[in-house]
Amino acid sequence: SSSSSSSSRPPAEGEDAEERQRLGAGAARPRSGPFTQFRWLLRRSWKQTVRDRATNLIRLSTNLNSAAVFGLIFFRMARRQTTVQDRLGLLQVAAINTAMASLTKTCQIFPVEKVVVDRERSRGAYLPGPYLAAKLVAELPVGACFPLAFACVLYPMARLHPKPLRFARFLGVTTLESFTASSLGLALGALAPSPEAALALGPAVMVIFIVFGGYYVNPDNVPRPLRWLPQASLIRWAFEALCVNEFVGLEFDSTGQPGDVATGEQALARLGFDPEGGGGRALGR
């Protein structure tokens, strides 16, 4: 009983520092192979994800509420000239909402578990690769439910492109963006020294991605030293893919004014989006 109590108690400050020092010098070599490590870590991560029902219900309700609010604001958009801007705005906020909801959840995971992970790695329990892979795989099935629920409510309410294939692509883009944001959150959490720092770092990085997300700044007008930022912005790629998916093939009612947008392709050209470019390739065009 003494051994079990000593193993379950939290490490003292000196013990924790000693284990971190050992880890920096090189953790003990795991006795099991990477696949065995991944299997046991996946089982543990899956239990942690499923047991957190309160958080999952809050995330689901938040996504459904956001979809309902956006759907009411952009309710059943017509093909008028004024709805060109509305469609662009809706697709931008959909990309931002999906990324932020996933990033804020995962950026706090690793800082909370860092002490436990360091202790287990110093004892040779597993390698970083199987741990990260297990975390990502365990989050995917549950994490996919939230963007799918968001898209299933928003898409018909806003009356976006009516073809079923376009709806399926919309679901795919938002889900893949959610997975990417989750991975980014884990990476930022690994860099942050505490959960509070991770929660501050995540939105700060995301704001930069939003600014260079393709809606507020045309990529051709970005200063040369910063042109790598639009390429790195997951918001930009998701927004471009959603725009290509929505606008290609659409025709808008003309008002007879010189600045009218007659087709969806013209709207994409004004944003600098090429239907056959990155967003189009992401959709398999």
C-alpha positions in Angstrom: 0.0 0.0 0.0 2.9 2.3 0.7 4.3 1.8 -2.8 0.9 2.5 -4.4 0.4 5.7 -2.3 3.9 6.9 -3.2 3.3 6.3 -6.9 -0.1 8.1 -6.9 1.0 11.2 -5.0 2.0 14.2 -7.1 5.8 14.8 -7.4 7.4 17.4 -5.1 8.8 20.5 -6.7 12.4 19.1 -6.4 11.4 15.8 -7.9 9.6 17.4 -10.8 12.7 19.6 -11.5 14.9 16.5 -11.3 12.7 14.6 -13.8 12.7 17.6 -16.2 16.5 17.7 -16.0 16.6 13.9 -16.7 14.2 14.4 -19.6 16.4 17.2 -21.1 19.4 15.0 -20.9 17.6 12.1 -22.6 14.5 10.1 -21.4 14.8 6.4 -20.8 14.3 4.3 -23.8 10.8 2.7 -24.0 10.7 -1.1 -23.7 7.7 -1.4 -26.1 7.5 -0.6 -29.8 5.9 2.5 -31.2 2.7 0.7 -32.3 2.1 -0.7 -28.8 2.7 2.7 -27.3 0.3 4.2 -29.8 -2.4 1.6 -29.0 -2.3 2.2 -25.2 -2.0 5.9 -25.5 -5.0 6.0 -28.0 -7.1 4.0 -25.5 -6.3 6.4 -22.7 -6.8 9.5 -24.9 -10.1 8.2 -26.2 -11.4 7.6 -22.7 -10.4 11.2 -21.7 -12.2 12.6 -24.7 -15.4 10.7 -24.3 -15.6 11.2 -20.6 -15.5 15.0 -20.9 -19.3 15.1 -21.8 -19.9 18.5 -20.3 -17.3 20.1 -22.5 -18.4 18.2 -25.6 -22.1 19.3 -25.0 -21.0 22.9 -24.6 -19.0 22.8 -27.8 -21.9 21.2 -29.7 -24.4 23.8 -28.4 -22.0 26.6 -29.1 -21.5 25.5 -32.7 -25.3 25.0 -33.2 -26.0 28.5 -31.7 -23.4 30.1 -33.9 -24.8 28.4 -37.0 -28.3 29.5 -36.1 -27.3 33.1 -35.5 -25.3 33.2 -38.8 -28.2 31.5 -40.6 -30.7 34.1 -39.4 -28.4 37.0 -40.3 -27.8 35.6 -43.8 -31.2 33.9 -44.1 -32.1 32.5 -47.5 -29.8 34.7 -49.6 -31.0 35.5 -53.1 -28.9 36.1 -56.2 -29.0 39.9 -56.0 -25.9 42.1 -56.4 -26.0 43.0 -52.7 -25.7 39.3 -51.7 -22.3 38.9 -53.3 -20.8 40.7 -50.3 -23.1 38.8 -47.9 -21.9 35.4 -49.3 -18.3 36.4 -48.9 -18.8 37.6 -45.4 -20.7 34.5 -44.4 -18.0 32.2 -45.8 -15.3 34.2 -44.0 -17.0 34.0 -40.6 -17.7 30.3 -41.1 -14.0 29.7 -41.7 -13.1 31.8 -38.7 -15.6 30.2 -36.4 -14.6 26.7 -37.3 -10.9 27.3 -36.8 -11.3 29.2 -33.5 -13.6 26.7 -32.0 -11.1 23.9 -32.6 -8.0 25.7 -31.7 -9.2 27.0 -28.3 -10.0 23.5 -27.3 -6.8 21.8 -28.2 -4.3 24.5 -27.3 -4.9 23.9 -23.6 -4.6 20.1 -23.8 -0.8 19.7 -23.8 0.0 22.4 -21.1 -2.3 20.7 -18.7 -0.8 17.3 -19.3 2.8 18.4 -19.7 4.0 17.5 -16.2 2.5 14.0 -16.5 3.9 13.5 -20.0 7.4 14.6 -18.9 7.3 12.3 -15.9 6.1 9.3 -17.9 8.6 9.9 -20.7 11.5 10.2 -18.2 10.5 6.7 -17.0 10.6 5.4 -20.6 6.9 4.9 -21.0 6.6 6.2 -24.6 8.1 8.4 -27.3 6.6 11.8 -28.4 5.5 10.6 -31.8 3.0 7.9 -30.5 1.7 10.3 -27.9 1.0 13.1 -30.4 -0.5 10.7 -33.0 -2.8 9.1 -30.3 -4.0 12.6 -29.2 -4.8 13.6 -32.8 -6.6 10.3 -33.7 -8.6 10.3 -30.4 -9.8 13.9 -31.1 -10.8 13.3 -34.7 -14.1 11.4 -34.4 -15.5 13.7 -31.7 -13.9 16.8 -33.2 -15.6 16.1 -36.6 -19.1 16.2 -35.1 -18.9 20.0 -34.3 -18.0 21.4 -37.7 -20.4 18.9 -39.3 -23.3 20.0 -37.0 -22.4 23.7 -37.7 -22.4 23.2 -41.5 -25.6 21.1 -41.5 -27.5 23.9 -39.8 -25.9 26.9 -41.6 -25.9 25.7 -45.2 -29.7 25.3 -45.7 -30.6 28.3 -43.6 -28.4 30.6 -45.7 -29.4 28.9 -49.0 -25.9 28.5 -50.3 -25.2 26.7 -53.6 -28.1 24.2 -54.1 -26.2 21.3 -55.6 -25.6 18.3 -53.2 -22.0 17.9 -54.3 -21.3 21.5 -53.2 -22.9 20.8 -49.8 -20.7 17.7 -49.4 -17.6 19.8 -50.3 -18.6 22.4 -47.8 -18.8 19.7 -45.1 -15.4 18.4 -46.1 -13.7 21.8 -46.2 -15.0 22.8 -42.7 -14.1 19.4 -41.2 -10.6 19.4 -42.6 -10.1 23.0 -41.4 -11.2 21.9 -38.0 -8.6 19.1 -37.9 -5.9 21.5 -39.1 -6.8 24.0 -36.4 -6.8 21.2 -33.8 -3.2 20.2 -34.8 -2.1 23.9 -34.7 -3.6 24.1 -31.2 -1.6 21.1 -30.0 1.6 22.6 -31.5 1.0 26.0 -29.8 0.2 24.2 -26.6 3.5 22.4 -26.7 5.3 25.7 -27.0 3.4 27.4 -24.2 4.6 27.1 -20.6 1.1 27.1 -19.1 -2.6 26.7 -20.1 -3.0 30.5 -19.6 -0.1 31.2 -21.9 -1.5 28.8 -24.5 -4.9 30.4 -24.4 -3.3 33.8 -25.0 -1.0 32.5 -27.8 -3.6 30.7 -29.8 -6.0 33.6 -30.5 -3.0 35.9 -31.2 -1.7 33.6 -33.9 -5.2 33.2 -35.3 -5.8 36.9 -35.6 -2.8 37.1 -37.9 -4.2 34.3 -40.0 -7.6 36.1 -40.1 -6.0 39.4 -41.3 -4.2 37.5 -44.1 -7.2 35.2 -44.7 -8.0 36.5 -48.2 -11.0 38.8 -47.3 -9.4 41.8 -45.7 -6.2 42.0 -47.7 -5.7 41.0 -51.3 -2.7 38.6 -51.5 -1.3 40.7 -54.4 -1.1 43.8 -52.1 0.7 42.1 -49.2 4.2 43.5 -48.7 6.9 41.2 -50.1 8.5 40.3 -46.7 5.1 39.2 -45.4 3.8 37.3 -48.5 4.6 34.0 -46.7 1.8 34.7 -44.2 -1.1 34.2 -46.6 0.5 30.9 -47.7 0.6 29.8 -44.0 -2.9 31.0 -43.1 -5.3 28.1 -42.7 -8.1 30.7 -42.7 -7.0 31.8 -46.2 -7.0 28.3 -47.7 -10.3 27.4 -46.1 -11.9 30.6 -47.2 -10.6 30.3 -50.7 -11.9 26.7 -51.0 -15.3 27.7 -49.6 -15.5 30.6 -52.1 -14.6 28.5 -55.1 -17.1 25.9 -54.0 -19.8 28.5 -53.6 -19.3 31.0 -56.5 -18.2 28.9 -59.5 -21.2 28.6 -61.8 -23.4 31.1 -59.9 -25.1 34.0 -61.9 -26.4 37.1 -60.2 -29.2 39.5 -61.2 -27.9 42.6 -63.0 -28.9 46.1 -62.0 -27.4 47.7 -65.1 -24.6 49.4 -63.1 -21.0 49.4 -64.4 -19.7 47.6 -61.3 -22.2 44.7 -61.4 -20.9 41.2 -60.8 -22.6 39.0 -63.3 -21.0 35.7 -62.4 -19.4 34.0 -59.5 -16.1 33.8 -61.4 -16.0 37.6 -61.5 -16.4 37.7 -57.7 -13.5 35.3 -57.3 -11.3 37.3 -59.6 -11.8 40.4 -57.5 -10.5 38.6 -54.5 -7.5 37.2 -56.5 -8.8 33.6 -56.2 -8.2 31.3 -59.1 -10.8 28.4 -59.4 -8.1 26.2 -60.8 -5.6 27.3 -58.1 -5.1 26.2 -54.5 -8.7 26.4 -53.5 -9.8 24.6 -56.7 -7.3 21.9 -56.2 -8.4 21.4 -52.7 -11.9 20.7 -54.0 -10.6 18.3 -56.7 -11.4 20.6 -59.6 
